Amino acid sequence: MENVLIILGVVLLVLIVGGGALLAPRARRRGKTGPGPSGTRGAGQGGTATAAPPATQAPAAPPAGVAPDITAPPPVSQAPTAPAPELEKPPPSAGRMIRLRGRLARSQTAFGSALLSLLSSGKLDDETWDEIEEVLITADMGAGPAAHLVERLRTEVKVAGTSNLAEVKALLRADLLEQVGQDFDRTLHTAPHGDRPAVLLVVGVNGTGKTTTCGKLARVLVGDGRTVLLGAADTFRAAAADQLETWANRVGAAVVRADREGADPASVAYEAVSAGTARGVDTVIVDTAGRLHTKTGLMDELGKIKRVIEKHGRVDEVLLVLDATTGQNGLRQARVFAEVVDITGIVLTKLDGTAKGGIVIAVQRELGVPVKLVGLGEGPDDLAPFEPEAFVDAMLG
Ligand code: GDP
């Protein structure tokens, strides 16, 4: 009996020690497979990729081989960790122009009220029609479209035999809408192609609001549920890349930028699309330098950027950013860019600060390309898909 008790005691001891030994490595294995530090991807030769800030920070993993001590109290003196930046949730693009109509109306009131007071003067004679034409030209619509609109409106008013302001205003509204063009395809092509992101190239002269537009556009797309990467191919201004990074950080987009000022912009653009593909983002937006030094220089630079991106696949949009307040000068810039690269859409910025909304009509006519987006202020969400009806209504007040 004594022997049996001794044997039972030994078996029990073996079981306790063996069980402990079995459990310990399991705990260690758990420790090894915990979340590791999230690494950033180098973008290769031309640029460095900055990871988007995580929405929430993952708990730090214990060093490999050390079992987490779940019984230990939390450390009392922890180095203060910077709180993860709160990501902003921009509003979706739909209805933005309606929401921002007030901005447009404020700057277009002079145009609308001048037209309507002439039309309501009760005497629509040659002189009044000339004055109406003058108002349209002053709004940068262009002499040809202004003359065409007046001629047409004049005939319509005569046929309708009316001088009723509401009726004349309705005819004018329809004619303006026709000039702005409701048939243009204003779709912004931002959807990925299988495992390749859509690529948007943003071009334009410095100062037009190009970099700001890239940042605002990233917000528009994030607001619509897309994932975005920004490529800072304006390598001549470090500030432009910093500016893009700030925009990107606010909405959790990634950025690829050059590791030094003056790096090859085409190489950064290539790396941006490569990183976008590797990360599986939906849309890559590439900001470019807008130095209108010589047409040949511009052509070489933009041509090369486009060619290297096209090694990955096609460029989905080439968006020309134009400052609406620059009138004829803006149109001249548009012409030069159109000769250098195939523009697919126009972004008219600073429409909030000018009564010259007629530029929409003039630039579309000049390039045969639709205005796809309009900038209506300096706020982060003051960029809207262009909607002809909301625009014309705001113009007429
Ligand atoms: P870039 O040199 O073409 O990249 O121009 P930036 O993006 O740096 O913009 C130049 C200035 O234009 C900045 O002060 C912007 O805030 C301003 N800006 C851009 N878009 C708009 C707009 O739609 N309305 C107004 N009022 N200002 C704008």
Boltz pocket constraint, residues with backbone or C-beta under 6 A from the ligand:
constraints:
  - pocket:
      binder: B
      contacts: [[A, 204], [A, 205], [A, 206], [A, 207], [A, 208], [A, 209], [A, 210], [A, 211], [A, 212], [A, 213], [A, 290], [A, 348], [A, 349], [A, 350], [A, 351], [A, 352], [A, 353], [A, 374], [A, 375], [A, 376], [A, 377], [A, 378], [A, 382]]
      max_distance: 6.0
